[in-house]
Amino acid sequence: MSLLIDRICAADRGKTNVLVVDDVLPILEEMLTLLELTDIPAVAASSLDEAVLALEECQNISVVVCDVYLGKESGLDLIERARAVTGRELDYVFVTGDPMGVEHFPDGMKPAIVTKPVRPRELIDLLKRLLENRRQE
């Protein structure tokens, strides 16, 4: 069973708000642990296909934290795929070591960009702010 499926099965689908996407499994584990320690329910995906599956399974996901470079895939491609699957707008936080490489987004979107190495407090504060904004909508 994949890391994603394990986490979805273990998570309460009704409370899962964040999807973390990275092709490096130790980074995924670190991110999930960080989010669990700060009471932010999350699931993980190691590819765009797994991310789409998670979005189908967990309808409460409203924020996606995604590495820009996923092996041969681009995390930026998830925006259109997610829109096609969910029919709704999500908030995105893109993680990259090269912030200059992420200048173009569909429809003039301006997602949050977090540079590597990720500062945990900065990421948690950002996610809490995005989730709070969603709750107030």
C-alpha positions in Angstrom: 0.0 0.0 0.0 1.3 3.4 -0.9 2.2 6.2 1.6 -0.8 8.1 0.4 -3.3 5.3 0.8 -2.0 4.5 4.3 -2.5 8.2 5.3 -6.0 8.4 3.7 -7.1 5.3 5.4 -5.7 6.5 8.7 -7.0 10.0 8.4 -10.5 11.2 9.0 -11.5 12.2 5.5 -14.0 14.8 6.9 -11.2 16.7 8.7 -8.3 16.4 6.2 -7.7 20.0 4.9 -4.2 19.9 3.4 -2.6 17.8 0.7 1.3 17.6 0.6 2.9 16.6 -2.7 6.6 15.7 -3.0 8.4 12.9 -4.9 11.0 12.5 -2.0 9.4 10.2 0.6 11.5 11.4 3.6 10.4 15.0 2.9 6.8 13.8 2.7 7.1 12.1 6.1 8.8 15.1 7.6 6.0 17.4 6.4 3.2 15.1 7.6 4.9 14.8 11.0 5.2 18.6 11.2 1.6 19.1 10.3 0.4 16.4 12.7 2.3 18.1 15.5 0.6 21.4 14.8 -2.9 19.8 14.5 -3.3 20.4 10.8 -4.9 17.2 9.2 -3.1 16.3 6.0 -2.5 13.5 3.5 0.5 13.0 1.2 1.0 12.1 -2.4 4.3 11.4 -4.2 3.1 12.1 -7.7 0.5 14.1 -9.6 -1.6 10.9 -10.1 -1.6 10.2 -6.4 -2.5 13.9 -5.7 -5.5 13.6 -8.0 -6.6 10.5 -6.2 -6.3 12.2 -2.8 -8.4 15.1 -4.0 -11.1 12.7 -5.2 -11.0 10.8 -1.9 -10.8 13.8 0.5 -13.3 16.4 -0.5 -12.4 18.8 2.4 -8.9 19.4 1.0 -8.7 23.2 0.5 -4.9 23.8 0.5 -2.2 22.0 -1.5 1.5 22.2 -0.6 3.4 21.0 -3.6 7.0 20.8 -4.7 7.5 22.5 -8.0 9.8 19.8 -9.4 8.4 16.2 -9.1 10.9 14.2 -11.0 9.8 14.5 -14.6 6.5 16.1 -13.6 5.8 19.8 -12.8 3.9 20.5 -9.6 2.4 23.4 -11.5 0.5 21.0 -13.7 -1.5 20.0 -10.6 -3.5 23.3 -10.7 -5.3 22.4 -13.9 -5.7 18.7 -13.1 -7.1 19.5 -9.7 -9.5 22.0 -11.2 -10.7 19.4 -13.6 -11.2 16.8 -10.9 -12.7 18.9 -8.1 -14.4 21.7 -10.0 -13.3 24.0 -7.3 -10.6 26.5 -6.6 -7.9 25.4 -4.1 -5.2 27.4 -2.4 -1.7 26.4 -3.4 1.7 26.7 -1.6 4.5 25.8 -4.0 7.9 24.8 -2.5 11.0 25.4 -4.6 14.7 25.8 -4.4 14.5 28.1 -7.4 11.8 30.8 -6.9 12.6 32.4 -10.3 11.5 29.2 -12.0 7.9 29.7 -10.9 6.8 32.9 -12.5 3.9 31.8 -14.7 0.6 30.5 -13.3 -2.7 29.9 -15.0 -5.3 32.7 -15.0 -3.0 35.1 -13.3 -3.0 33.0 -10.1 -0.6 34.1 -7.4 -0.1 31.1 -5.1 2.2 31.3 -2.2 5.9 30.4 -2.9 8.0 28.9 -0.1 11.7 28.6 -0.7 13.9 25.7 0.4 15.1 25.1 3.0 11.6 25.4 4.3 11.3 27.2 7.6 8.7 25.2 9.6 7.2 28.1 11.5 6.8 30.1 8.3 5.0 27.2 6.6 2.7 26.5 9.6 1.8 30.1 10.0 1.0 30.4 6.3 -1.1 27.2 6.3 -3.1 28.3 9.4 -3.8 31.6 7.8 -5.0 30.0 4.5 -7.2 27.5 6.4 -8.7 30.2 8.6 -9.5 32.3 5.5 -11.3 29.2 4.1 -13.3 28.8 7.3 -14.5 32.4 7.1 -15.7 32.1 3.6 
